[in-house]
Amino acid sequence: MARVYNFSAGPAVMPEEVLKEAAAEMLDYNGTGMSVMEMSHRSKVYQNIIDEAEKDLRELMNIPDNYKVLFIQGGGHVQFAMVPMNLMKNGVADYIITGQWAKKAWQEAKKYGEANVIASSADETFSYIPDCSDLDVDENADYVYICLNNTIYGTVFHTLPDTKGKDLVADISSCFLSEPLDVSKFGILWGGVQKNVGPAGLAIAIVREDLIRSDLDEKIPTMLRYDTYANSGSLYNTPPTYNIYMCGKVFKWLKKQGGLEAMKKRNEEKAALLYDFLDSSKMFHGTVRKCDRSLMNIPFVTDSDELNALFVKEAEAAGFVNLKGHRSVGGMRASLYNAMPIEGVKALVAFMKEFEQKYTK
Ligand SMILES: Cc1ncc(COP(=O)(O)O)c(C=O)c1O
């Protein structure tokens, strides 16, 4: 069967080259006579896989030596909990609410301490990024939390908030490795890998060493402490071995593409194709304030729910799948992650133009 153009927000499209390579290695990884899935995580071969993955990620993101790279099972929601559990020393944190994922992180943090909302764009259904240049940061705040790219609403922080000296923690799940980031501006960066990196169920946390505490409350479960991962090279228990192997393959693929500068350029080109069309179309409109638009997730609508539904249906029949918007916002959303080829975006825009002509009276 031919492959479709998959615009899913996550789990999402993977580079075809990577999938083929994994398929070729499925029965026999590198002469071991077994799949990586069947391999001991304590073996030398596997140690090499996880070490290479970390090394390549460090290279791609230019991660400073005083940051640990931690592979943690459980995906995004586990990080919503681990961040406050591990960082709330004073028991206070400030959250900027720019969508559902930031809100969920804040709700989780409230279970552990005082979590304040210091800015929000809920008043206009999260269609913009609030001004974060002069926030009322609590002087006792242990950190300020943001969701850098808002998967559901299609906004991104182009300028980081002024945290008044507090550590910035960012969820980068849906913009992971899509463009260069200055890691040193963050205390913790974490991302669920299921959008731009690999198979769901794994998060990668990049944590500044001084934030990895050994003096945590003893009641905090072993697997929810960053120091457990940091002290064991993410091999305290049996990690999601196959996911890490797939992420490693994507890191190598990214290096081959020219790294994150090259990805940024490509992602800008792809997003511009769709945004330019949305800005010129009489039928389709973007839903986000222009200056806050994401390169990764592009929500759009027509003026009618019936037409939206018809578009999603006809698009699917034509091989453009997962374009339905998140259930909480409706309309459409195209996610243009690293692995979406530019041909896919060109073909989508051509299809949208045809659709517009067909249904314009
Ligand atoms: C930005 C962001 N953060 C967190 C999550 C939640 O991740 P998970 O489903 O792995 O818990 C998502 C999921 O789509 C997301 O887009």
The ligand as a Tripos MOL2 file, in Angstrom:
@<TRIPOS>MOLECULE
LIG
   16    16     1     0     0
SMALL
NO_CHARGES

@<TRIPOS>ATOM
      1 C1          3.0950   20.1070   23.8580 C.3       1 LIG1
      2 C2          2.5940   18.8250   24.4610 C.ar      1 LIG1
      3 N1          2.8930   18.5360   25.7400 N.ar      1 LIG1
      4 C3          2.4680   17.4020   26.3240 C.ar      1 LIG1
      5 C4          1.7000   16.4830   25.6360 C.ar      1 LIG1
      6 C5          1.2350   15.2480   26.3380 C.3       1 LIG1
      7 O1          2.0860   14.1850   26.0290 O.3       1 LIG1
      8 P1          1.7460   12.6600   26.4010 P.3       1 LIG1
      9 O2          0.5110   12.2950   25.6490 O.co2     1 LIG1
     10 O3          2.9820   11.9310   25.9580 O.co2     1 LIG1
     11 O4          1.5560   12.5750   27.8610 O.co2     1 LIG1
     12 C6          1.3790   16.7330   24.3030 C.ar      1 LIG1
     13 C7          0.5970   15.7170   23.5840 C.2       1 LIG1
     14 O5          0.1750   15.8140   22.5020 O.2       1 LIG1
     15 C8          1.8320   17.9360   23.7030 C.ar      1 LIG1
     16 O6          1.5210   18.2390   22.4320 O.3       1 LIG1
@<TRIPOS>BOND
     1     1     2 1
     2     2     3 ar
     3     2    15 ar
     4     3     4 ar
     5     4     5 ar
     6     5     6 1
     7     5    12 ar
     8     6     7 1
     9     7     8 1
    10     8     9 2
    11     8    10 1
    12     8    11 1
    13    12    13 1
    14    12    15 ar
    15    13    14 2
    16    15    16 1
@<TRIPOS>SUBSTRUCTURE
     1 LIG1         1 GROUP 0 **** ****
